[in-house]
Amino acid sequence: MASATLLHDVNLILTAEHPDPFRVLGMHTVSIGGELRLVVRAFLPGATSAILADEDGKDVAPMECGHPDGFFEALLPRGTSSFRYRLRVVWPGVDEPVELADPFSYPPLVSDFDLYLISEGTHLRLWEVLGAKTMEVDGVPGVRFSVWAPAAKRVSVVGDFNLWDGRRHPMRRHPAQGVWEIFIPGLPEGTAYKYEILPHQGPAFLKADPLAFSAELRPETSSVVADLSKYEWGDAEWMQKRREWDWCAAPVSVYELHPGSWRRRPEEDDRPLTWREMAAELPDYLCEMGFTHVEFLPVMEHPYDPSWGYQVTGYFAPTSRFGGPDDFRFLVDTLHQRGIGVILDWVPAHFPKDAHALRRFDGTALYEHADPRQGEHPEWGTQVFNFGRNEVRTFLVSNALFWLDEYHADGLRVDAVASMLYLDYSRGPGQWVPNKYGGRENIEAVEFLQQLNTTVRDRYPGTLMIAEESTAWPGVTQPAHLGGLGFHLKWNMGWMHDNLRFMSEQSIHRKYHFNLLTFSLMYAFSEKYVLPLSHDEVVHLKGSLIGKMPGDAWQKAANLRLMLGMMWGHPGKKLLFMGGEIGQVGEWNENRSLDWHLLGDPLHAGIQRWMKDLNAAYQREPAFWETDFSHEGFEWIDFRDVEQTVLSFIRRATTSGQELVFVCNFTPVIRQQYHVGVPRAGRYREVLNSDAAAYGGSNVGNSGWVETVPLAVHGRGQSLPLTLPPLGILILQRED
């Protein structure tokens, strides 16, 4: 082994700078004196000696130590054919030799077809190709690692298993695509690891795996090998029904939840629930409360608790704060078996600058734009994905499908869509780069969202893609082939802000702001909307929902019940952040449990009881939800009674003709003999009255029912002579 070329190769391997270590290490055919011979080379830093053995453990040949740093070589006899071999290594201080398979004896395991789809931007199951995959190769268990880092000079897998020494497991490079891979035999599930990346300029650095299935508990940042093939799902019935689900004409009542602060264990240092503990409590609570879905704030791995999960560093890993991947699967599985859908908050708009994460992953702007006017988000101090790069689109689309596929999620709420759509979002003049037509629209982001939503519609029927989009971008919920973005639903941010502003006014002033209540019906059917009262409205000194309401404690509770009742009657699907259903008083804090002790107060227990009964009626009565996205499902009775500040309308199920009458009194004044015109004569039952004593109200109402009288009001020949409760809502239905 004295050739100058080999000596050069050895020196590069010793310094972890060799561009292709597989060309040197492992078994190779060499020419010696014009004769072809087999040679096996291994780099075993610190080893005392090494012996080459066959697959059965029989000694074949001793290995010569050609360099004191641990470069070993065995030249095999003439006529020896290639064979599967093992290395028997003696380490200092260890009595017995350690037998191990050689990572450099295995061929490439990533297929050319996979590599082609990655570079084309059309690989839809990237998690099956990149990342750490437990597998057997030729009967030997181990882990195949693969990562995209095209600008790297060298990439190694490092961890405790190799003393974090980047010289020991350098990876094989696929030059055309910039993908690196290596199979390391013998590594078990649970192994912590990172990639050591040597850029073409500067020192090597460590990165977590962008496609890791698990990660260490913060503040540690290593990736962890996890096997996702072992969990046995029990939700086959739910998954089959989901494929046939017509969500447009179905009740959708979503409970938005932050896993770390819903409930805690005060007797155990106030720790949050684990995923499995949550599985024992959350499904019962959601069923009791009548919600159809739960939406989790981002469950993906993130290092910073106060980000609430919106600064994601592990896009394919549920956070280890509450357990492992299968623990989170168990929670989803349990929810499904109880009939509860699961929506996950998903963050493709930006990623944080943490050194171990995606930023300048291979020493260059790989996932982000190089130009900070395109690649940095000034408002959040984060990076913006380069949506025009094929491999980045593949990463993001595959990530969305991963949660729908591997974790059976029933939908994704896509965060901060507006920041993706506009190149000048949160930027001043000169701080952004126009598109190729000179406009402010991010064409690449639009194309990415269309690709994403079309793929989800095609491959996962019955799942929901929901946009948090805060502008008037047209066609958010129009299919992509019609020029829209292709989402199923859009958060109605305008409705949320207008209603909260109206409800925060003193009742005597509300008549001057009536347009805040009625304006949303001007555009209610321009998109398919979700009405959200989300986490964003109860943080950053905004106070709680009940804290926004005017008046004393009784009036605050009455106002909250009234607002929730009106919201459930308004066209659109529903979303309520946790705590709203119990009248949480304090502003939400991610480090504290909800104030469940408030339920000892009759006012707060009444709000919760109202929410239960409201959801029960919502699921029971199709008029609430069957025709959410068409004007045929809604009809004003009267929106002009500004002086008395009373609003009335009808919700209608078009298939059955079933109707519900909603009458809202936004003042604390009881209205006697208040006539509301209705379409048909007859006896009308009070389906719900938010002022009932059971809800903490004053029990003003109509004794459960009221008969029409032939008095023409509101353009109708029949009317109901109602007693309107103070700060209350009545929901009435004609008895056939």
Helices and strands as residue ranges (DSSP letters): H 4-14, G 21-23, E 26-32, E 35-43, E 49-54, E 59-62, E 64-67, E 71-75, E 85-90, E 98-100, G 103-105, H 112-120, G 126-128, E 131-137, E 140-148, E 152-158, G 160-162, E 172-174, E 179-185, E 192-199, E 205-207, E 214-215, E 223-224, H 236-243, G 247-249, E 253-257, E 264-265, G 266-268, E 271-272, H 275-289, E 293-296, E 300-301, G 305-307, E 314-318, G 320-322, H 325-337, E 341-346, H 372-375, E 376-377, E 382-383, H 390-406, E 411-414, H 417-421, H 443-459, E 464-467, G 480-482, E 489-491, H 493-504, G 507-513, H 515-518, G 519-522, E 529-533, G 535-538, H 545-548, H 553-569, E 573-577, G 580-582, G 596-600, H 602-620, G 622-624, G 631-633, E 634-638, E 646-652, E 659-665, E 671-678, E 683-689, G 693-695, E 705-707, E 718-724, E 728-734
